Amino acid sequence: MLRTARLLTGNHHDAEDLVQSALVKAYVKWERVRRADEPDAYVWRIMINANTDRVRLLRVREWLTTRVPECPVPDRADDIAERGALTEALSRLPARQRAVIVLRYLEDRSESEVADILGTHVGTVRSHAARALYRLREQPGVLAEWAGLPDAARTGVGPRPEEARS
């Protein structure tokens, strides 16, 4: 959960807070969680909803950035730079699309699992994924680092989400 929360929030400390608040909410509603068909998906959905609420609050109060305006210094470590690029690219996506990409491709969950966690239909997951991948394709070099994505997504070619439906 912490790894997913880190990808959703873009910050390790916020990720820890997100996981903690999700687990607290699950504990408070434990009887309801225990009776659910998929308790794991129920807790994941609590975390996704808590992140969505957090993002709504942040839009009003503060603007987060990975760069300090006074003295931008590029990170020298390749793995940290790639992770930073991925985090920055994910931060540009709407919360629902980000959740679909993180759960579907980075957590390697099936479309039906993602739909269960988010409480939506498989078609909605597919459309969110298509739109998010299209937006990520517009950012050069970001998708090339992700293993497991379709070749069209990695190369940055392929139909727009509207064209994919036909």
C-alpha positions, 0 to 999 in steps of 0.5 A: 500500500505504501508503494502505491500511495507513494506513486499516488501522492508523489511524496513519501511523507504524504504517502505514509500519511495516506496509508495511515489514514486509510488504515484508520478509516478501515479500522473504524469501519472494520465490521463493514470491511470484514463483511465485504466480498473483497475486504482487500479491495475495500481498503484499497478503495478507502485509500484511493478515496482518501487520496482524492479528498487530499488532492481536492484540499491541496488544490485550494491551499497549496501548489506542490512542485518538485523544483525549487524556483531559486536554484534548480539542480538536476538530480545526478542519480539515474534511478532517482531521476527516472522516478522523479520523471514518473512521479511528475508525469503522474502528478499531471494526471487527474486523480482517477486516471492516476489511480487507474495507471498506478493500479493497472500498470505499476501494481500489475492488477487486472482491469477487473481488479482495478474496477472492483477497487475503484467501484466502477466498470471495466469499461470506465477503467479502460477509458481512463487508462486510454486517456491517461496513456495518451496524455503520458505519450505527449511527454517524451521519454516517460513511458519508455521507462515502464516495463510491461506497457504495450509497445504502442504506449512505449514508443509513443505511437498509437491512436488517440483515445477517441480513435481507439474506440472505432 
